[in-house]
Amino acid sequence: MALLDKLPIRWSLIPAIAAIGAILLVLSGLGIAIYDEQNYRAQKIREATAQGEILAATVTAALAFDDRPAAQEYVEALRVNPQVVSAGVYNDARALVAGYARDPGGRADASVKLAAPAFVGRHLIVVTPVAEAGQHLGLVALRIDTDPIARRLSRYVGLGLLLFMALLVVGVLAAAHAVLTRTNSDLADANRNLQEEMHERERAESALRQSQRMEAMGQLTGGVAHDFNNILMIASSGLDLMERTDKPERRKMLIDGMRQAVDRGASLTRQLLAFSRRTSLRPEVIDLTAQLEGMRLLLDRSLGEDISVVVDLPADLWRVQVDPSEFELAILNLAVNARDSMPGGGAITIGGHNRPAGADEAVLVDHVVLGITDTGSGMAPETLSRVFEPFFTTKAVGKGTGLGLSQVYGFSRASGGDVRIESAVGLGSTIFLLLPRTEAPLPVSAPDLSPVIRAPGGQGDLLLVEDDDGVANLVCGMLVELGYNVTRVDCAAAAVTALETNSGFDIVFSDLVMPGEMDGIALAREIGRRWPSLPVLLTTGFSPGVAAAAEEGLTLLTKPYGIGALAAALDSARPG
């Protein structure tokens, strides 16, 4: 008290000082509440963004292969977090691939779009892009629940009331502020640690992906180089031997061998394109029994004498609509894979049955199920989980590309079906190919592609647009044999100039991919605009523009092609 007596304090000001202090403390408390609310929102955004990025990284492969069950499985894993109200995975067309919602209306609809994280009511919405190697695959959207604003503010209302009741609350608020500051500091430290762990994980995942890419490239290089070197060896040796013999039967045998090599190269290219989803399927209605019976000779030659093949299909098996060549390639890949698991010989059984819609939770429409069963060594679980991965193979380098089962997977998904596998070590394997049923009738028999003998020049004048000199020389030879007068240019701009100079051309035959500003599709559009009665036939081995050409109704001939296919395509493109 002696010390207080010495202080120059006017006791009448104590209430005012207390009131002012309380007001200041209330304002300080409000400021702290606002600051904490902002920190709370920022923290929620960081946590939700991290969850979205992890989900986007997890479903990348599922989106790339349109694997909806796998995507749904990854999404369902989020249910353990009660604050995740809904989650959705969308493909590049904004169509929902997988998702769930805890409340009706919680799931975002097809209008979801990429935007910054935003609070809508008590929910936080985060949309994260899904991309792989610079290619946009789709989006993932999360809706996160937050504490109600009233519940968060209630902590500060009580403190504010207490401030007006007693000046002693000043100390309490000071202590509370200190605690909050320390808490915020701890949260900031925890957040920094979390960010560092996330960055470290991203670096580790990036290193792992790079390692996997390098391993895949090594496998791809060895397998593809081996196969193509064999093809080149056959062609090179065949040409050398043709120069050394005049016997017609010997030359015919060599020509057949080189054609077989070309077919093998085209088959390998189709495998690569089927896996990458860059090949255009040409679905037709087929009878599976007749199609497989037609493959018997091919299977017998490919598998060897120590492998027996049994085709056991019911007579009432439904028709399907698939690309016949890709179907045969898928069956051949499965058969060769089964053969390699039976080095001492064995049996392959191809069976099938109809599966109506509803017989399986994952099958929503009528399907035909083909089962390819072998008596081989089977697969361990760790191998089973990777068999459909690109370039994955258990064979030595140079013995396989690892694309066989990937082609089967890509074909089945692109055909609207699925592929499943059952296997156990020592018990063999069964791969089930699920293909959707079609009610469409079987097509009429395809016309004979053998070209008729035509008089030189009798088919009219043809403008050939081809930038590769080697290809152009061979195609010119075929066109002359088919009776065309050929004028060749090396780019689309030169083709337009030629048409402006000479209006007497009867048809234009152009490559799809060419140097310059115009490709084959742009050239076809320009010709359709300026010379609408002039037919155009396009050709390509591979191009992202194949789908665009089909959408515009342009006639397309796929490389490699023979003179018979060329004649049929030209006749189809010309009116009458």
Number of C-alpha atoms within 10 A of each C-alpha: 5 6 6 8 8 8 8 7 10 7 9 8 10 11 11 11 13 17 17 12 16 23 15 14 21 22 13 16 21 16 12 16 17 13 12 16 15 12 15 16 16 12 15 17 20 16 16 21 19 17 17 22 17 14 25 24 18 16 28 20 18 17 25 18 17 18 16 18 13 17 23 19 13 18 22 15 10 18 15 8 9 11 15 21 22 26 28 25 30 25 19 14 10 17 16 19 20 23 22 20 17 14 9 8 9 15 19 21 13 11 7 17 17 13 11 11 18 14 15 11 10 13 19 20 23 24 25 25 22 27 19 12 5 7 9 14 22 25 29 29 24 30 26 23 19 18 11 11 11 9 9 15 14 11 11 16 16 10 17 21 13 18 25 18 11 12 17 13 19 19 11 14 19 14 12 15 15 12 12 14 14 12 12 15 12 12 14 14 12 12 15 12 12 15 15 12 12 14 12 12 12 14 12 12 13 12 12 12 12 12 12 12 13 12 14 19 14 15 24 22 15 17 22 22 14 16 20 16 12 15 19 15 14 19 20 12 12 19 15 12 14 17 9 10 11 10 9 10 10 13 18 12 13 20 16 13 16 21 15 15 20 18 15 16 19 16 15 19 15 21 26 21 16 23 23 15 17 16 21 18 16 11 15 15 18 20 15 20 19 9 13 18 12 12 13 14 10 13 20 14 9 14 20 11 10 14 21 16 18 14 15 13 16 12 8 9 17 22 22 23 22 22 19 17 14 23 20 17 20 23 22 19 19 22 23 16 16 27 24 15 19 20 12 10 17 17 17 24 17 21 17 21 17 19 20 15 14 11 12 10 7 11 16 12 15 18 25 23 23 21 22 22 24 28 19 25 18 21 19 12 11 8 14 14 11 12 20 22 16 20 24 21 21 11 13 11 17 16 15 20 28 23 25 28 24 23 27 26 24 24 28 21 18 19 20 14 20 22 20 12 15 14 20 15 12 12 14 18 23 23 19 20 23 24 27 25 22 17 10 12 13 14 9 6 6 6 7 9 14 13 15 11 9 13 12 14 16 12 17 14 17 22 22 23 25 26 18 12 11 9 10 18 13 10 19 18 13 17 22 18 19 23 20 23 19 20 15 20 19 18 24 28 16 13 22 16 11 16 16 12 9 9 10 13 17 17 21 25 23 29 26 28 22 17 12 9 10 16 18 25 22 14 24 27 15 15 19 14 10 13 14 12 13 18 21 25 24 25 23 17 17 17 15 12 16 21 13 12 19 12 9 11 9 18 16 20 20 14 13 13 14 14 17 15 17 23 19 16 18 21 13 13 19 15 9 5
